[in-house]
């Protein structure tokens, strides 16, 4: 009863979180029957930072639950076994994303309780029988778990148990257990890598920026730094599904991440212009169309975060292939309620170019073989002034190691065969400018038999700016003067929780530009307010209120019953 009430009371958090997790799923996926097969892998419990992080005493105490033959201990053993060793439990606890032991970290107090229970009852244990039972259990574990450190640790703990059995002092157990866990914790944390503090401070500057635009720091290590609506990059297990699809499938931004959840910052000028990224921090020269305005700081004449422009039919836009679609979406707002079907100005070209291989690579049968890190120089002889160059190297093949190709700092990575979160980046896409390119490659084999190149004139249609007066995680306020009727788009990922007020009147909004919120506006002056409430929050509040009421009723009922 109390468990049910506690779940109800926490609904104010649980319901919005569940909605957020479910809303990020782009579609149904097939069920993997292997999730039902037990996996006796102790990595989910022992040592690592992506696990509970305890030592062999945890598993010894866990085995004690079964050995004790007490009903309540066996019940606890079964529950913990189902959670830790049946993959579907971890899959669900990780929000149906993957099977990882980090979801067990909140269960740490329960594991510590089990250890305490073992130490408390150690005097009534038949040591000889327990050690034989422990040996039998670990022979089963040995079939799947081959971490040498664990068996050394296990042998050490067995020696401690034998010493305790002789001297009967619990300090013989408690002190080494605490010290061993402390050493494991310290060693793991020292082995972790962090961003250099001096480097972070060198780029953590208070740039004076216009609130109508965004900023970007071209460093994947900082992709998790919170910037709210003022950045276009994110790394989250609950990334908005519309924005993720827009990033990977519409603009096909160069994938420099080791999984598809990483929407990294990019030097792609067309994407940055579209997303309203005006100020970019970069350690390398960005070139056209960026303008250098400070020490490693560049400015791009980008679209604002919100604006009104002419529209294009959504079905027609979906029929356009990459990169022809990018010219259209850069000049028009995509809406299913529009009939306009403009053509794309992007054209495929055969370039006159020359290249110079480094000392560690060679080309044979349409493939580039790279023996060790190398640099290749490429020069284009065609006139590319005031143009963007699209380069696609299609049909890359996964290998035993990650492969990486970076052109003028714009990087693509294809993760290796055994990687848990494969990024599926089999086609390398780049949006470049200029005539000289430095190509950095890591060891591996690259397919060059299907290279496509396209050019686009760097010119765009008109738009009316939405002047933002205030923007935070919950509200965006501003005004706009519309010269002629068109579609308003706000470059905030589409979701169902928004409320839009135009001149004080609530209006409906729609999915535009394949990932954002928008609506039609006639010519005129408008004050616009966009606010967000987490879907499920109201239901969560109601259920939490019910839970609190039930708890109060149950509390006074039991109190009156005890007095009687």
N, C-alpha and C positions, 0 to 999 in steps of 0.2 A: 504493500500500500504506500509506504513512504517513498519507495523507488519511483512509483508512478507519479506521486505528487511532486517529487523533486524534478522529474522530467518536465512536468507541466510548468513548474515555476521557472525553468530555464528556457522555456519556449520563446521568450523575447529575443534570445540569442540564436537558438537552434533553428527556428523557422526561416529567418532571413538567410542564415548560412546555408541551409539545405537548398533554398531557392537559388542562391548564388552559385552553388556547385552544379545543380542540375541545369541551370540556364547557360552554363559555359559549354555544355556538350552539344556539338554541332549535329549529331545524329545518332541513331542507334548503332551499336557495335555488336558483333557476334559474341556469344558467350563462349569462353574458353573452358572446356571441361577440366583442364589441368588445375584450375583453381580449387577443385574439390579434392584433389589428391594431397594427403598430408606430406609436409616437407619438414623433416626434423633437422632444420638448420638453425644453429644457435646464434648465428650472426645477428638475428633480430633482438637478441637479449644481451649479448656480451660485447664488451670492449669498445666498439665503434661509436662515433659521434652520431651516426644515423640509426642508433639502436638505444635500448635502455642504458647500455654502457656499464653493466655490472660485471663481476668476475665469477669464477666457477662456484663460489659459495652460493650464488643465486640458484644454479642448477642443482647443486647438492640439496639445498633446502626445498627446492621444487620436488625432487625425487622423494624427500622425506614425507611429503603430503600423501603420496601413494603408499609408502611403506607403513605409515602409521595405522592404516586401515580404519581410521575414524571417518564416519559418514560426512561430517562437515568438511574435513580436510580433503577427502576424495572428491567431493563436489567442487571445491575450489581448484583442485588439480585438473578436473575435467574442463572447467570453464577456461582456465588459463591455457590449457592445451589447445582448445578450440580456437582461441584468439591468436595464439602464437604460432601454431604449427599447421593450421588449415589456411591456405593462401587466400581463400575468398574473404575471410574475416579481415585480414590486413588490407585487401583490395577495397572493401567497403569502408574501413576506417580511414583510408587514404582518399576518400571521395571518389572511388571508382576510377582512379587515375593509373595507379600502379601498385605493386606489392612491395612495400618498403617498411622496415622495422621502426622507422622514426615515429610512426603513428602510435607505437607502444610507450613512448616516453611519458605521457600522462599517467601510465600505469605504474610508474616508479614507486610511489608510496605503497602500492599493493605488494610489489616484489620485496620491498624492505620489510613489510609486515611478515611476509613468509619467512624471510631470513630470521627475523626476531622470534617467530614461532618455533623455528628449528632450534635456535640457541636456548630458548626458554625450556624446551622439553628434551634437551640433549641428554640429561641425566637418566631418563627412563628408556633410552634407546638401547636395544641389544646391538652393541657395536659390531660384533662379528657378522651377524645376519645382515645388518645395514650395509656394511662394506661389501659383502658379497652381492647384495641387491644393487648397490651403486655400480659395481663392476659390470654386472649384467646389463644395466641400463646404458652404460657408456659403450659397451660393445655394439649395441644397437645404434647409438649415435655415431660411432666410428664409421659406419657404412656410408654416411652422407657428409659427415663433418670432419675435416682433416686439418684444422688449424692447430699447429704444433703448440702455440702459446697456451691454448686451453688445456692441453694434456699436461704440460709442465705445471700450470697453475693448479690443475686438479690434483696432481701428485703432491704439490706443496700443501694444499688444504687437507689432504688425507693424513699427511704427516702431522699437521697441527691437531687434527682430531685424535690421533693416537697419543700425542703428548697430553692433550686435555684429558683423555681417558685415564691417563696415568696420574696426573697431578691435580686434576679436578679444579682448575682455576680458569674461569671464563675469560680472564684477561689474555690468556694464551691464544684465544680465538679472536676476541673483539679487536684488540690493538692491531694485529697483523691484517685483519680484514679491512679496517679503516685505512691503514697505511697503503695497502695494496690498491684499493680503489682510488685513493688520492694520487698515487703514482701513475696509474692508468689514465686518470683524468688529465693530469699535468702533461704527460707524454703526448697524449692525443692533441691537446690544445697547442702545444709547441710545434707539432707537425703540421698544423693547419696554416694556410697562407692567407694573409690579409693585405688590404690596400696600404701602401706606404703612406704614413701620416703626412709627411712633408709634401708628397706629391698631391695628396688630397687637398691640403691647405692651399697649394699653389693654384688649384683650379676652382676652389670654393670661394669665389669672389662675388661681391654684391654688385652685379652688373645692373645698371639702370635701364630697364627695358620697358617697352610699350606693352600694356596689358592685353592688347589685341593679338599678341603673337607669343610664340613659344621659344624655348631655348633647347639646345642639345649639346651634350658633352660626348665627343666621339671616343668613348672608352667603355668597353663592355663590362669592365669590373664595377662600374658605377650604375649599371642598368637597374639595380634595385633601390637606388637612392630616390626617396620619395620627392616627386615634383608636382604631384596632382595633375591638373589640367595644363600645366605649363611645360610639360614634356610629352613626347610622342612615343617614348620607349617604355617597356614594362617587362618584368619577369615574374609571372605569377601562375600558380596552378589553377586560378579561376579567372584567367584573362577573358574578357568579353569575346564571345564566339564570332560576332560580326566583325569586330576589329581585327581579330586574328586571321579570319578569312580574307579580309581586305588587304592586310599586310602581306600575307603569303601568296594568295591566289589572284588578286587583282593587280597590285603593283609589283608583285614578285620581287620584293626587296631582297637584296643580297643577304643570304643567310649565314651570318657569322657566329651563330649559336650552336651549341652541341645538342639542342633539342628544339622542338617546335613551339615550346612555351616561351622561349626567349625572343622577344621582339626588340632587338637591339637597336641602338642609335646607328644612323647610317649617314654617309656623305652623299647619298643619292640626291641630287639637287631637285629632281622632279617630285620625289616623295616629300622632301622637306618643304618645298614651296607649297605643295598641296596641303600639308598638315599645319601650315602656319609657323614653321620653324624659321625664325628670322635670325637668331643669334646662335652661332655654333663655335664651340671651343674645340680646337684641333691642334695636335702636335705636328701635323704635316700640312704642306701647302695644298689648299683645296682648289685653287684655280677658278676658271670661269664656271658658273656665273656668280661665284662668291666674291665679296669685296673684303679685303683685310682692313679692319678698323682698330686693331690693337694687338697686344702681345698674344699670339695664338688665338685671337678672337676674330671671327668672320661674320659678315652680315649678308643675308640673302633677301632679295626683293620678293618676299613670299606673300601668299594669300593670307588674309587675317583669319583668326579662328572662326569667325562668323561673317557671312556676306550673302548678298543676293545676286543671282546671275541667271542667265537663260538656262533652259532645261533640255534634257535629251531623254528619249524613250528608254525605259529600263530594259525591256525585252530586247530591243535593238542593241543596247550597250552590252548585254550579256552575250550576244552573238559575235561580238568583236574579239579577235584573238589578241594575245599579247604580242608586241607592245602597242598595236594600233589603238587599243582601248585607252591608253594613257593620255594621248593627245586629247581625246574626247572628254574624259573625266576632268582633265586639267582646265577645260574651257567651259564646261557645262555642268549643271547639277543633274544627277541621274535620278529620275522618278518614274514610277510605273504609271503615273497619271499624266504623262507628257507624250505628245505625238511627234515631236521634232526628231529627225534622224540625220544629223550632220555627218559628213564623211571625215575620215582621219587624214591628216597631212603627213603622217609618218610613212616613210618608204624604205623598202629593203634595198641595200646597195652592196656591190662588190668593191671593196676598198683596194687601193694600190698601197701596199705596205711592205716593209722590210723588218727583219728581226735579227737579233744577235743573242744566241744561246750562251748561258753561263758554262762554267767548266764541269758542272755536275749533272748535266742533262743532255738528252739527245732525242730526236724525233725519228720514228720508224713506223711505217704502215698506219699513218693517221693517228698515232699516239705519241704523247710526250712522256718520256721516261725520266724521272728525277731520282737520282741516287742519294742526294743529300740536299739540304736547303740551298736554293739557288735563286738567281735573279736573271730575268730575261728582259732585254730591251726591245721595244716595238716602236716603230715610227710609221705614221700614216702620211702619205704624200698628197692625199686629197685635201681640198679646202674645207675645213670644218669650223670656220669662224662663225660665231653666233649660232652654233648648232649643238645639239646633244647627240651623243653616239650611244646606241644600245648594242650591247654585245651579249650573245647567248651561246654558251658552250654546253650543248645538250648531251645527254646519255653518259654521264659519269657513272662509274661502277664502284660499289663499296669494296673495301680492301681490308687487310688485317690491321691497318692503322688509319687514323684520320688523315685526310688529305685537305690541303688548304691552298687556295689560289687568291692572291690579293693583287688587284690592279690599281695603282695610284692610291693605295690605302683602303680600297673598297674590297672587302674580303668575303669569300665563300668557303664554307667548310662542308665536307661530307664525312659523317661519322663512320667509324669502322663497324665491321659485321657484328661483333659481340656487344656493342654498346646498348645498354638497357633502354635508353630513350632516343632511339635512332631519329635523326632529323630529316631523313628522306629527301635530302637536297641533291637530287640527281642531275638537275639542270642548273648551271651557274649563270646568273643574270647580273649584268653590270650596266649602269647608266653613267657615262663618262663625258669628258670634254677635252679639247686640245688635240694635239697631234703626236705627242711623245708620251709613252707609257712605260712604267716600271712594273714588271710582273714578278711578284715574289711567290715561290712555290715551295712546298714541303715535299719530302720523299713520297713517291707513289707513281701511279700511272694515270695520265689524264687523256680523255678522249678528245681528239681534235677533228674528227671526221664529220661532225655536225655543228659547225660554227655559223651562226647567223648574225648579221650586222644590219642595223637600221639607223637612219638619221631623222632628226626632227628640228625644224626651225624653232629657236627659243623666242616665241612671241605668243601672246595670249589675249583672250577677249576681255571685255570690260566687266566690272563688278561694283557693287555698292557695299561699302564697309559697315559692319556692325561694330559700333564703338562701345567697348566693354567698360563699364564704370566700376564693377565689382565682380570678382570671381573667386570662389572657394569650392570645397568639396560638396557643398549642398546647394549653392545658388549661383547663378550667373545673371547679372543685370546689365542692361545696356540699351542703346538706342540706335536707330538706323533711318536714313532718309533714302527712300527707294525712288529712283528716277523713272523707271518703267517696270511694269509688273514682271515678276520672276520668282524663282524658288529661293527661299532662305535656307541655308545649311549652316549648322553649328557643328564644328568638328569635335564632337563629343560622341563616343560610341553609343549606338542605339540600344535602348533597354525599355522595359515596360513601366519603369517607376518614375518617369518624368512628368512634370506638370508645367504646361506652357501658358503664360499669360501675355496677350498682345493688347496693349493699351487697357490693361485691367480685365480683359475678357479671356476666359479660358478657352483654348482651341485644341483641336486634335492635331497630332503630329504624325509623321510617317517615316519609314526607312528610306533614306536617300543616299546616293553615292555608295551603295552596297555596304554601308556600315555606320551611318550617322543619322542624326535626327534633323528633320526639316519640314517645311510647309510652304504653301504659296502665299505671296504677299502682293497686293496691288500697289500701284505707285502711291506715295504718301510718306508721312512721318510716323514712326512707331517707337514706343517704349516696350521692350521685351524682357520678360522675367522667366527664367528656366530654373526650376527647383527639382530636387530628387529625393524621394523617400524609398527606402529599401522595400521591394515587394515582399509581402509576408510579415512586415513589421507590425501592422495593426493586428493581424491574427495572432502573432506572437505575444503582443501585449495582453490581448483578451485571455489567451490560454494561461499566461503567467499569472494574471489576476485571479483566474479560477483556481489555479494551483495554490496561491496564497490563501484564498478563502477556505479551501478544503483543509489546508494545514492548520489554520486557526480553529476550524470546527473540530478537527480530529484531536488537536491539542486539548481543548476544553472538555471534549467528550471523555478522553482518557483520564483527565485530571478529576472530573466529577466521579468517574467510575472508581478511581483509586480511593477517593474520599469515602465512597460508599462501602 
